[in-house]
Amino acid sequence: MMAMQLSNMLLGLIIATWLVYGVSFYSSSIQWRLPCAFQCVFAIIVLCLIPFLPESPRYLAATGQSERASHVLAALRGHPEDHPEVMFELQEIRYAIAVESQEAGSWSDVFKDHGISGWQRVLISWTANFVQQMSGVNVMSSLGPYIFQNSVGLSSHNALLVSGGLQVFYFLSSLIPWYVVDRVGRRRLFLLGSMGMGTCMLLSAVFVGIGTKGLGYAAIVVLYLFQTFFTLGWQSNMWIYPSELLPLKLRLRGGALSVVSQWLFTFVVVEITPVMISNITYKSYIVFALFNFVTIPVVYFFFPETSQLQLEMVDLLFADRDGKRPSIFRVVRDSTNKEFIAEMEVTLAERTKAREENERILDEAKHAVEHLEKSV
């Protein structure tokens, strides 16, 4: 679903890019007025549709509106309200809300350990957002026409045309993660994406540095391929990773802090790239290539695998073992060890069974006390 949502976002980029191309044929201020004003169309559509959107069943359950929650959930699932699946899912939602109410953390908690390496996991999530932006993806997404005109040497018209084609290619590439994001694993996709993006940026530096017309076209090709490697390794894959890695207590605020990193360095990259292209020309691509190549050992040594792991399992990876905290290197190694994961699954199942048994005993004791009080 995350991969699909991001592909939908790229459709917006396609509309924006081709609209700018279309109005570029006019010499008046419509060149910038229409693209800016056209954004309001989508805001108006959202405003018109919001009254027809059902409220989240989770929100309704959290605010004590159980009947409405059941009604909305049944409508979303296409079942009657008394359907076993609807009743079971609503029960799971209530349980999750109860747990989260006990585990809700404060902003200061994102800098604490909590016995499960809390702040380290927030730092890894923050770093994932940081390296995604420093890969140079927004160089092409936000500054494509500028790059193709001032770095590759295309005319203004051709730069807009090639940039529009890039966005279409970007969208088509984004369809690949729909099928691989949960089959390959987070770490492998991160590593593959960074290696591919680094290679593409390095080749761009070589082609632009030499500066012939033919190699200028070759630079365009590898910059197109750069987008493919980004969507494969660092688009939807990166957005999924923090929610899988962060503990429940820190998921909301740790995830928010990670997104601060995302947009802070988006701003940095968009601001510095024109200056870099103007002053160090083709060497700008070398800078981004180095960032991508440095990312490879960072991911390999510090990013645990989280794909297909229960959230409780991730907590067990970071928890104390044999009376001491495991190093991040051991956590990463264990996260890719199938035998260790199998052992942890058994441990987790035993803990779950013990917790359910304790809850059953407590419920029986509670009912016994209530019965005794009534009889008295």
VEXMAR-909167 format. One record per residue (C-alpha): residue in one letter; residue number from 1; x, y, z. Coordinates in Angstrom, 3 decimals, always signed. Example, Ala and Ser with C-alpha at 12.3 -4.5 7.8 and 13.67 -1.06 7.14 Angstrom:
<sites>
site r:A k:1 c1:+12.300 c2:-4.500 c3:+7.800
site r:S k:2 c1:+13.670 c2:-1.060 c3:+7.140
</sites>
This chain:
<sites>
site r:M k:1 c1:+0.000 c2:+0.000 c3:+0.000
site r:M k:2 c1:+2.888 c2:+2.386 c3:+0.722
site r:A k:3 c1:+4.405 c2:+1.656 c3:-2.701
site r:M k:4 c1:+1.038 c2:+2.299 c3:-4.352
site r:Q k:5 c1:+0.563 c2:+5.554 c3:-2.444
site r:L k:6 c1:+3.974 c2:+6.832 c3:-3.553
site r:S k:7 c1:+3.252 c2:+5.869 c3:-7.167
site r:N k:8 c1:+0.109 c2:+7.984 c3:-6.875
site r:M k:9 c1:+2.239 c2:+10.857 c3:-5.608
site r:L k:10 c1:+4.378 c2:+10.564 c3:-8.738
site r:L k:11 c1:+1.277 c2:+10.998 c3:-10.881
site r:G k:12 c1:+1.055 c2:+14.431 c3:-9.296
site r:L k:13 c1:+4.662 c2:+15.123 c3:-10.318
site r:I k:14 c1:+3.822 c2:+14.089 c3:-13.888
site r:I k:15 c1:+0.860 c2:+16.500 c3:-14.002
site r:A k:16 c1:+2.966 c2:+19.331 c3:-12.545
site r:T k:17 c1:+5.902 c2:+18.775 c3:-14.902
site r:W k:18 c1:+3.854 c2:+18.565 c3:-18.085
site r:L k:19 c1:+1.734 c2:+21.555 c3:-17.067
site r:V k:20 c1:+4.918 c2:+23.619 c3:-16.694
site r:Y k:21 c1:+6.035 c2:+22.365 c3:-20.099
site r:G k:22 c1:+2.707 c2:+23.357 c3:-21.640
site r:V k:23 c1:+2.679 c2:+26.916 c3:-20.323
site r:S k:24 c1:+6.340 c2:+27.414 c3:-21.275
site r:F k:25 c1:+5.108 c2:+28.258 c3:-24.804
site r:Y k:26 c1:+3.482 c2:+31.446 c3:-23.429
site r:S k:27 c1:+5.583 c2:+34.525 c3:-22.753
site r:S k:28 c1:+3.272 c2:+36.167 c3:-20.191
site r:S k:29 c1:+3.101 c2:+35.659 c3:-16.436
site r:I k:30 c1:+0.743 c2:+32.727 c3:-17.041
site r:Q k:31 c1:+3.945 c2:+30.657 c3:-17.120
site r:W k:32 c1:+4.040 c2:+30.732 c3:-13.328
site r:R k:33 c1:+0.538 c2:+31.894 c3:-12.367
site r:L k:34 c1:-1.314 c2:+28.916 c3:-13.846
site r:P k:35 c1:+0.906 c2:+26.175 c3:-12.316
site r:C k:36 c1:+0.626 c2:+27.834 c3:-8.894
site r:A k:37 c1:-3.144 c2:+28.344 c3:-9.155
site r:F k:38 c1:-3.785 c2:+24.863 c3:-10.569
site r:Q k:39 c1:-2.719 c2:+23.317 c3:-7.253
site r:C k:40 c1:-5.898 c2:+24.752 c3:-5.731
site r:V k:41 c1:-7.976 c2:+22.403 c3:-7.910
site r:F k:42 c1:-6.822 c2:+19.388 c3:-5.907
site r:A k:43 c1:-7.365 c2:+21.172 c3:-2.596
site r:I k:44 c1:-10.951 c2:+21.967 c3:-3.652
site r:I k:45 c1:-11.528 c2:+18.325 c3:-4.650
site r:V k:46 c1:-10.342 c2:+17.176 c3:-1.222
site r:L k:47 c1:-12.572 c2:+19.705 c3:+0.550
site r:C k:48 c1:-15.585 c2:+18.494 c3:-1.434
site r:L k:49 c1:-14.907 c2:+14.824 c3:-0.699
site r:I k:50 c1:-14.058 c2:+15.072 c3:+3.007
site r:P k:51 c1:-17.735 c2:+15.238 c3:+4.153
site r:F k:52 c1:-18.293 c2:+11.828 c3:+2.532
site r:L k:53 c1:-15.282 c2:+10.144 c3:+4.137
site r:P k:54 c1:-16.050 c2:+7.792 c3:+7.046
site r:E k:55 c1:-14.214 c2:+8.453 c3:+10.290
site r:S k:56 c1:-11.414 c2:+6.062 c3:+11.171
site r:P k:57 c1:-12.702 c2:+3.027 c3:+13.131
site r:R k:58 c1:-9.596 c2:+3.316 c3:+15.286
site r:Y k:59 c1:-10.417 c2:+6.907 c3:+16.232
site r:L k:60 c1:-14.043 c2:+6.026 c3:+16.956
site r:A k:61 c1:-12.998 c2:+3.123 c3:+19.198
site r:A k:62 c1:-10.454 c2:+5.313 c3:+20.990
site r:T k:63 c1:-13.110 c2:+7.937 c3:+21.748
site r:G k:64 c1:-15.644 c2:+5.422 c3:+23.078
site r:Q k:65 c1:-17.875 c2:+5.367 c3:+19.988
site r:S k:66 c1:-17.898 c2:+1.579 c3:+19.691
site r:E k:67 c1:-21.161 c2:+1.286 c3:+17.745
site r:R k:68 c1:-20.038 c2:+3.728 c3:+15.074
site r:A k:69 c1:-16.628 c2:+2.019 c3:+14.957
site r:S k:70 c1:-18.300 c2:-1.333 c3:+14.342
site r:H k:71 c1:-20.568 c2:+0.155 c3:+11.660
site r:V k:72 c1:-17.708 c2:+1.835 c3:+9.753
site r:L k:73 c1:-15.424 c2:-1.180 c3:+10.030
site r:A k:74 c1:-18.159 c2:-3.474 c3:+8.691
site r:A k:75 c1:-18.726 c2:-1.118 c3:+5.753
site r:L k:76 c1:-14.994 c2:-1.019 c3:+4.969
site r:R k:77 c1:-14.739 c2:-4.817 c3:+5.071
site r:G k:78 c1:-18.002 c2:-5.453 c3:+3.204
site r:H k:79 c1:-19.458 c2:-7.630 c3:+5.988
site r:P k:80 c1:-22.370 c2:-7.280 c3:+8.434
site r:E k:81 c1:-21.485 c2:-5.896 c3:+11.849
site r:D k:82 c1:-21.858 c2:-9.272 c3:+13.558
site r:H k:83 c1:-19.468 c2:-10.984 c3:+11.136
site r:P k:84 c1:-16.661 c2:-12.843 c3:+13.002
site r:E k:85 c1:-13.895 c2:-11.039 c3:+11.063
site r:V k:86 c1:-15.331 c2:-7.625 c3:+11.885
site r:M k:87 c1:-15.794 c2:-8.489 c3:+15.553
site r:F k:88 c1:-12.285 c2:-9.944 c3:+15.805
site r:E k:89 c1:-10.668 c2:-6.943 c3:+14.111
site r:L k:90 c1:-12.554 c2:-4.532 c3:+16.345
site r:Q k:91 c1:-11.349 c2:-6.502 c3:+19.367
site r:E k:92 c1:-7.764 c2:-6.235 c3:+18.078
site r:I k:93 c1:-8.162 c2:-2.481 c3:+17.635
site r:R k:94 c1:-9.396 c2:-2.088 c3:+21.221
site r:Y k:95 c1:-6.492 c2:-4.187 c3:+22.509
site r:A k:96 c1:-3.964 c2:-2.112 c3:+20.555
site r:I k:97 c1:-5.458 c2:+1.126 c3:+21.863
site r:A k:98 c1:-5.285 c2:-0.175 c3:+25.443
site r:V k:99 c1:-1.629 c2:-1.158 c3:+25.030
site r:E k:100 c1:-0.677 c2:+2.123 c3:+23.381
site r:S k:101 c1:-2.390 c2:+4.143 c3:+26.118
site r:Q k:102 c1:-0.095 c2:+2.447 c3:+28.628
site r:E k:103 c1:+2.969 c2:+2.766 c3:+26.392
site r:A k:104 c1:+2.503 c2:+6.342 c3:+25.194
site r:G k:105 c1:+5.811 c2:+8.187 c3:+25.456
site r:S k:106 c1:+6.807 c2:+11.837 c3:+25.648
site r:W k:107 c1:+9.225 c2:+13.770 c3:+23.444
site r:S k:108 c1:+12.006 c2:+13.270 c3:+25.970
site r:D k:109 c1:+11.565 c2:+9.507 c3:+25.626
site r:V k:110 c1:+12.989 c2:+9.496 c3:+22.103
site r:F k:111 c1:+16.398 c2:+10.213 c3:+23.676
site r:K k:112 c1:+16.166 c2:+7.377 c3:+26.233
site r:D k:113 c1:+17.086 c2:+3.706 c3:+26.082
site r:H k:114 c1:+13.996 c2:+2.056 c3:+27.658
site r:G k:115 c1:+15.882 c2:-1.230 c3:+27.883
site r:I k:116 c1:+15.439 c2:-1.877 c3:+24.153
site r:S k:117 c1:+17.898 c2:+0.620 c3:+22.598
site r:G k:118 c1:+15.144 c2:+3.186 c3:+22.054
site r:W k:119 c1:+17.214 c2:+6.223 c3:+21.117
site r:Q k:120 c1:+19.491 c2:+4.138 c3:+18.896
site r:R k:121 c1:+16.482 c2:+2.969 c3:+16.908
site r:V k:122 c1:+15.230 c2:+6.543 c3:+16.575
site r:L k:123 c1:+18.704 c2:+7.515 c3:+15.326
site r:I k:124 c1:+18.686 c2:+4.745 c3:+12.700
site r:S k:125 c1:+15.237 c2:+5.879 c3:+11.505
site r:W k:126 c1:+16.453 c2:+9.483 c3:+11.370
site r:T k:127 c1:+19.535 c2:+8.392 c3:+9.419
site r:A k:128 c1:+17.436 c2:+6.454 c3:+6.910
site r:N k:129 c1:+15.513 c2:+9.637 c3:+6.061
site r:F k:130 c1:+18.747 c2:+11.642 c3:+5.934
site r:V k:131 c1:+20.570 c2:+9.367 c3:+3.502
site r:Q k:132 c1:+17.482 c2:+9.057 c3:+1.299
site r:Q k:133 c1:+17.572 c2:+12.783 c3:+0.610
site r:M k:134 c1:+21.349 c2:+13.048 c3:+0.380
site r:S k:135 c1:+21.248 c2:+10.400 c3:-2.339
site r:G k:136 c1:+20.347 c2:+13.238 c3:-4.705
site r:V k:137 c1:+16.841 c2:+12.137 c3:-5.615
site r:N k:138 c1:+15.389 c2:+15.620 c3:-5.288
site r:V k:139 c1:+18.075 c2:+16.952 c3:-7.580
site r:M k:140 c1:+16.122 c2:+15.300 c3:-10.381
site r:S k:141 c1:+12.593 c2:+15.467 c3:-8.944
site r:S k:142 c1:+12.645 c2:+19.161 c3:-8.083
site r:L k:143 c1:+15.374 c2:+20.561 c3:-10.361
site r:G k:144 c1:+15.203 c2:+18.324 c3:-13.424
site r:P k:145 c1:+14.787 c2:+21.109 c3:-16.035
site r:Y k:146 c1:+17.588 c2:+23.132 c3:-14.420
site r:I k:147 c1:+19.923 c2:+20.114 c3:-14.407
site r:F k:148 c1:+19.244 c2:+19.137 c3:-18.010
site r:Q k:149 c1:+19.702 c2:+22.720 c3:-19.193
site r:N k:150 c1:+22.667 c2:+23.906 c3:-17.120
site r:S k:151 c1:+24.566 c2:+20.656 c3:-16.607
site r:V k:152 c1:+23.796 c2:+18.500 c3:-19.640
site r:G k:153 c1:+23.491 c2:+21.452 c3:-22.029
site r:L k:154 c1:+19.978 c2:+21.072 c3:-23.441
site r:S k:155 c1:+17.892 c2:+24.009 c3:-24.597
site r:S k:156 c1:+15.185 c2:+25.304 c3:-22.257
site r:H k:157 c1:+12.455 c2:+23.632 c3:-24.332
site r:N k:158 c1:+14.243 c2:+20.280 c3:-24.577
site r:A k:159 c1:+15.136 c2:+20.359 c3:-20.874
site r:L k:160 c1:+11.463 c2:+20.662 c3:-19.966
site r:L k:161 c1:+10.576 c2:+17.895 c3:-22.414
site r:V k:162 c1:+13.224 c2:+15.491 c3:-21.078
site r:S k:163 c1:+12.240 c2:+16.333 c3:-17.493
site r:G k:164 c1:+8.622 c2:+15.484 c3:-18.299
site r:G k:165 c1:+9.734 c2:+12.161 c3:-19.734
site r:L k:166 c1:+11.786 c2:+11.543 c3:-16.595
site r:Q k:167 c1:+8.712 c2:+11.863 c3:-14.391
site r:V k:168 c1:+6.814 c2:+9.344 c3:-16.536
site r:F k:169 c1:+9.782 c2:+6.956 c3:-16.341
site r:Y k:170 c1:+9.950 c2:+7.607 c3:-12.575
site r:F k:171 c1:+6.302 c2:+6.574 c3:-12.221
site r:L k:172 c1:+6.766 c2:+3.399 c3:-14.265
site r:S k:173 c1:+9.818 c2:+2.472 c3:-12.180
site r:S k:174 c1:+7.788 c2:+2.963 c3:-9.001
site r:L k:175 c1:+5.563 c2:+0.044 c3:-9.991
site r:I k:176 c1:+8.439 c2:-2.416 c3:-9.395
site r:P k:177 c1:+8.366 c2:-2.081 c3:-5.558
site r:W k:178 c1:+4.702 c2:-3.120 c3:-5.584
site r:Y k:179 c1:+5.951 c2:-6.650 c3:-6.198
site r:V k:180 c1:+9.376 c2:-6.763 c3:-4.543
site r:V k:181 c1:+9.218 c2:-4.606 c3:-1.407
site r:D k:182 c1:+7.985 c2:-7.448 c3:+0.827
site r:R k:183 c1:+9.770 c2:-10.237 c3:-1.030
site r:V k:184 c1:+13.398 c2:-9.124 c3:-1.068
site r:G k:185 c1:+13.904 c2:-7.550 c3:+2.379
site r:R k:186 c1:+14.695 c2:-4.041 c3:+3.536
site r:R k:187 c1:+18.483 c2:-4.305 c3:+3.727
site r:R k:188 c1:+18.976 c2:-5.851 c3:+0.291
site r:L k:189 c1:+16.832 c2:-3.208 c3:-1.341
site r:F k:190 c1:+18.667 c2:-0.417 c3:+0.509
site r:L k:191 c1:+22.051 c2:-1.823 c3:-0.573
site r:L k:192 c1:+20.987 c2:-2.400 c3:-4.172
site r:G k:193 c1:+19.465 c2:+1.064 c3:-4.414
site r:S k:194 c1:+22.517 c2:+2.843 c3:-3.002
site r:M k:195 c1:+24.947 c2:+0.906 c3:-5.199
site r:G k:196 c1:+22.880 c2:+1.659 c3:-8.297
site r:M k:197 c1:+22.372 c2:+5.342 c3:-7.463
site r:G k:198 c1:+26.056 c2:+5.826 c3:-6.640
site r:T k:199 c1:+27.100 c2:+4.229 c3:-9.922
site r:C k:200 c1:+24.638 c2:+6.341 c3:-11.911
site r:M k:201 c1:+25.828 c2:+9.564 c3:-10.280
site r:L k:202 c1:+29.469 c2:+8.636 c3:-10.887
site r:L k:203 c1:+28.808 c2:+7.876 c3:-14.558
site r:S k:204 c1:+26.930 c2:+11.182 c3:-14.861
site r:A k:205 c1:+29.986 c2:+13.002 c3:-13.527
site r:V k:206 c1:+32.180 c2:+11.297 c3:-16.110
site r:F k:207 c1:+29.833 c2:+11.956 c3:-19.025
site r:V k:208 c1:+29.092 c2:+15.582 c3:-18.109
site r:G k:209 c1:+32.774 c2:+16.197 c3:-17.319
site r:I k:210 c1:+33.894 c2:+15.058 c3:-20.761
site r:G k:211 c1:+31.130 c2:+17.166 c3:-22.235
site r:T k:212 c1:+30.542 c2:+15.751 c3:-25.722
site r:K k:213 c1:+27.024 c2:+15.783 c3:-27.170
site r:G k:214 c1:+26.802 c2:+11.984 c3:-27.286
site r:L k:215 c1:+27.911 c2:+11.611 c3:-23.679
site r:G k:216 c1:+25.412 c2:+14.303 c3:-22.721
site r:Y k:217 c1:+22.678 c2:+11.971 c3:-23.949
site r:A k:218 c1:+24.353 c2:+9.121 c3:-22.049
site r:A k:219 c1:+24.205 c2:+11.265 c3:-18.897
site r:I k:220 c1:+20.460 c2:+11.641 c3:-19.419
site r:V k:221 c1:+20.070 c2:+7.859 c3:-19.687
site r:V k:222 c1:+21.933 c2:+7.143 c3:-16.433
site r:L k:223 c1:+19.992 c2:+9.884 c3:-14.628
site r:Y k:224 c1:+16.821 c2:+8.142 c3:-15.760
site r:L k:225 c1:+18.211 c2:+4.864 c3:-14.400
site r:F k:226 c1:+19.046 c2:+6.647 c3:-11.157
site r:Q k:227 c1:+15.313 c2:+7.084 c3:-10.563
site r:T k:228 c1:+14.746 c2:+3.353 c3:-11.066
site r:F k:229 c1:+17.317 c2:+2.453 c3:-8.425
site r:F k:230 c1:+15.842 c2:+5.045 c3:-6.070
site r:T k:231 c1:+12.297 c2:+3.712 c3:-6.340
site r:L k:232 c1:+13.595 c2:+0.171 c3:-5.906
site r:G k:233 c1:+15.750 c2:+0.820 c3:-2.856
site r:W k:234 c1:+14.806 c2:+4.014 c3:-1.066
site r:Q k:235 c1:+11.294 c2:+5.144 c3:-1.945
site r:S k:236 c1:+8.569 c2:+3.023 c3:-0.374
site r:N k:237 c1:+11.139 c2:+0.798 c3:+1.363
site r:M k:238 c1:+12.464 c2:+3.716 c3:+3.428
site r:W k:239 c1:+9.008 c2:+4.935 c3:+4.480
site r:I k:240 c1:+8.113 c2:+1.467 c3:+5.765
site r:Y k:241 c1:+11.340 c2:+0.948 c3:+7.690
site r:P k:242 c1:+10.951 c2:+3.373 c3:+10.661
site r:S k:243 c1:+7.478 c2:+2.068 c3:+11.559
site r:E k:244 c1:+8.852 c2:-1.483 c3:+11.643
site r:L k:245 c1:+11.998 c2:-0.561 c3:+13.555
site r:L k:246 c1:+10.706 c2:+1.800 c3:+16.252
site r:P k:247 c1:+9.272 c2:+0.433 c3:+19.526
site r:L k:248 c1:+5.614 c2:+1.099 c3:+20.255
site r:K k:249 c1:+6.425 c2:+3.693 c3:+22.911
site r:L k:250 c1:+8.434 c2:+5.775 c3:+20.436
site r:R k:251 c1:+6.707 c2:+5.012 c3:+17.140
site r:L k:252 c1:+4.665 c2:+8.210 c3:+16.895
site r:R k:253 c1:+7.266 c2:+10.747 c3:+17.995
site r:G k:254 c1:+10.270 c2:+8.856 c3:+16.653
site r:G k:255 c1:+8.581 c2:+8.611 c3:+13.267
site r:A k:256 c1:+7.749 c2:+12.324 c3:+13.351
site r:L k:257 c1:+11.360 c2:+13.169 c3:+14.188
site r:S k:258 c1:+12.514 c2:+11.018 c3:+11.274
site r:V k:259 c1:+10.272 c2:+12.963 c3:+8.900
site r:V k:260 c1:+11.842 c2:+16.206 c3:+10.184
site r:S k:261 c1:+15.124 c2:+14.803 c3:+8.861
site r:Q k:262 c1:+13.430 c2:+14.004 c3:+5.528
site r:W k:263 c1:+12.204 c2:+17.528 c3:+4.842
site r:L k:264 c1:+15.130 c2:+19.357 c3:+6.424
site r:F k:265 c1:+17.565 c2:+17.731 c3:+4.013
site r:T k:266 c1:+15.140 c2:+18.027 c3:+1.113
site r:F k:267 c1:+15.406 c2:+21.768 c3:+1.707
site r:V k:268 c1:+19.204 c2:+21.575 c3:+1.962
site r:V k:269 c1:+19.606 c2:+19.602 c3:-1.280
site r:V k:270 c1:+17.243 c2:+21.807 c3:-3.294
site r:E k:271 c1:+19.000 c2:+24.942 c3:-2.027
site r:I k:272 c1:+22.620 c2:+23.859 c3:-2.552
site r:T k:273 c1:+22.319 c2:+21.993 c3:-5.870
site r:P k:274 c1:+22.014 c2:+25.062 c3:-8.190
site r:V k:275 c1:+25.001 c2:+26.626 c3:-6.418
site r:M k:276 c1:+27.004 c2:+23.402 c3:-6.761
site r:I k:277 c1:+26.161 c2:+23.035 c3:-10.462
site r:S k:278 c1:+27.187 c2:+26.672 c3:-11.088
site r:N k:279 c1:+30.488 c2:+26.435 c3:-9.193
site r:I k:280 c1:+31.811 c2:+22.877 c3:-9.387
site r:T k:281 c1:+29.780 c2:+21.660 c3:-12.400
site r:Y k:282 c1:+30.213 c2:+17.888 c3:-12.989
site r:K k:283 c1:+31.870 c2:+17.395 c3:-9.597
site r:S k:284 c1:+28.430 c2:+17.916 c3:-8.033
site r:Y k:285 c1:+27.530 c2:+14.415 c3:-9.177
site r:I k:286 c1:+30.644 c2:+13.037 c3:-7.499
site r:V k:287 c1:+29.442 c2:+14.484 c3:-4.177
site r:F k:288 c1:+26.141 c2:+12.624 c3:-4.430
site r:A k:289 c1:+27.880 c2:+9.483 c3:-5.678
site r:L k:290 c1:+30.083 c2:+9.486 c3:-2.562
site r:F k:291 c1:+27.041 c2:+9.886 c3:-0.304
site r:N k:292 c1:+25.470 c2:+6.835 c3:-1.921
site r:F k:293 c1:+28.605 c2:+4.715 c3:-1.698
site r:V k:294 c1:+29.138 c2:+5.681 c3:+1.966
site r:T k:295 c1:+25.536 c2:+4.654 c3:+2.638
site r:I k:296 c1:+26.350 c2:+1.036 c3:+1.689
site r:P k:297 c1:+28.543 c2:+0.231 c3:+4.759
site r:V k:298 c1:+26.210 c2:+2.276 c3:+6.974
site r:V k:299 c1:+23.266 c2:+0.078 c3:+5.970
site r:Y k:300 c1:+25.319 c2:-3.122 c3:+6.083
site r:F k:301 c1:+26.615 c2:-2.587 c3:+9.615
site r:F k:302 c1:+23.900 c2:-0.514 c3:+11.314
site r:F k:303 c1:+20.517 c2:-1.261 c3:+9.705
site r:P k:304 c1:+18.829 c2:-4.424 c3:+11.077
site r:E k:305 c1:+16.487 c2:-6.410 c3:+8.849
site r:T k:306 c1:+12.837 c2:-5.857 c3:+9.805
site r:S k:307 c1:+10.921 c2:-7.345 c3:+6.888
site r:Q k:308 c1:+8.405 c2:-10.056 c3:+7.862
site r:L k:309 c1:+9.284 c2:-9.682 c3:+11.574
site r:Q k:310 c1:+6.629 c2:-9.145 c3:+14.204
site r:L k:311 c1:+7.043 c2:-5.828 c3:+16.009
site r:E k:312 c1:+7.616 c2:-7.698 c3:+19.281
site r:M k:313 c1:+10.379 c2:-9.672 c3:+17.559
site r:V k:314 c1:+12.232 c2:-6.460 c3:+16.729
site r:D k:315 c1:+12.074 c2:-5.522 c3:+20.422
site r:L k:316 c1:+13.613 c2:-8.900 c3:+21.301
site r:L k:317 c1:+16.487 c2:-8.252 c3:+18.894
site r:F k:318 c1:+17.457 c2:-5.138 c3:+20.852
site r:A k:319 c1:+16.671 c2:-6.449 c3:+24.361
site r:D k:320 c1:+19.312 c2:-7.544 c3:+26.887
site r:R k:321 c1:+20.789 c2:-11.012 c3:+26.463
site r:D k:322 c1:+22.830 c2:-12.883 c3:+29.015
site r:G k:323 c1:+22.656 c2:-9.871 c3:+31.312
site r:K k:324 c1:+24.034 c2:-7.317 c3:+28.852
site r:R k:325 c1:+22.907 c2:-5.224 c3:+25.925
site r:P k:326 c1:+23.832 c2:-6.592 c3:+22.472
site r:S k:327 c1:+25.886 c2:-4.338 c3:+20.223
site r:I k:328 c1:+24.252 c2:-2.953 c3:+17.101
site r:F k:329 c1:+26.545 c2:-5.190 c3:+15.058
site r:R k:330 c1:+25.172 c2:-8.265 c3:+16.806
site r:V k:331 c1:+21.600 c2:-7.043 c3:+16.405
site r:V k:332 c1:+22.126 c2:-6.606 c3:+12.667
site r:R k:333 c1:+23.808 c2:-10.010 c3:+12.369
site r:D k:334 c1:+21.049 c2:-11.754 c3:+14.327
site r:S k:335 c1:+18.312 c2:-10.056 c3:+12.316
site r:T k:336 c1:+19.571 c2:-11.841 c3:+9.201
site r:N k:337 c1:+20.169 c2:-15.191 c3:+10.947
site r:K k:338 c1:+17.231 c2:-17.504 c3:+10.168
site r:E k:339 c1:+18.090 c2:-19.919 c3:+12.995
site r:F k:340 c1:+18.174 c2:-17.114 c3:+15.572
site r:I k:341 c1:+14.887 c2:-15.686 c3:+14.301
site r:A k:342 c1:+13.287 c2:-19.146 c3:+14.574
site r:E k:343 c1:+14.447 c2:-19.403 c3:+18.212
site r:M k:344 c1:+13.069 c2:-15.949 c3:+18.975
site r:E k:345 c1:+9.724 c2:-16.883 c3:+17.428
site r:V k:346 c1:+9.496 c2:-19.812 c3:+19.847
site r:T k:347 c1:+10.397 c2:-17.518 c3:+22.769
site r:L k:348 c1:+7.824 c2:-14.962 c3:+21.656
site r:A k:349 c1:+5.127 c2:-17.639 c3:+21.319
site r:E k:350 c1:+5.886 c2:-18.887 c3:+24.840
site r:R k:351 c1:+5.654 c2:-15.369 c3:+26.253
site r:T k:352 c1:+2.371 c2:-14.755 c3:+24.447
site r:K k:353 c1:+0.944 c2:-18.009 c3:+25.792
site r:A k:354 c1:+2.086 c2:-17.169 c3:+29.329
site r:R k:355 c1:+0.548 c2:-13.687 c3:+29.085
site r:E k:356 c1:-2.758 c2:-15.094 c3:+27.877
site r:E k:357 c1:-2.743 c2:-17.630 c3:+30.720
site r:N k:358 c1:-2.065 c2:-14.880 c3:+33.261
site r:E k:359 c1:-4.890 c2:-12.792 c3:+31.831
site r:R k:360 c1:-7.226 c2:-15.794 c3:+32.034
site r:I k:361 c1:-6.310 c2:-16.395 c3:+35.700
site r:L k:362 c1:-6.842 c2:-12.714 c3:+36.509
site r:D k:363 c1:-10.224 c2:-12.711 c3:+34.758
site r:E k:364 c1:-11.313 c2:-15.817 c3:+36.694
site r:A k:365 c1:-10.190 c2:-14.260 c3:+39.963
site r:K k:366 c1:-12.030 c2:-11.044 c3:+39.112
site r:H k:367 c1:-15.254 c2:-12.940 c3:+38.337
site r:A k:368 c1:-14.883 c2:-14.960 c3:+41.548
site r:V k:369 c1:-14.540 c2:-11.768 c3:+43.614
site r:E k:370 c1:-17.548 c2:-10.208 c3:+41.883
site r:H k:371 c1:-19.615 c2:-13.347 c3:+42.525
site r:L k:372 c1:-18.568 c2:-13.369 c3:+46.198
site r:E k:373 c1:-19.473 c2:-9.698 c3:+46.617
site r:K k:374 c1:-22.929 c2:-10.291 c3:+45.107
site r:S k:375 c1:-23.569 c2:-13.281 c3:+47.359
site r:V k:376 c1:-22.567 c2:-11.270 c3:+50.428
</sites>
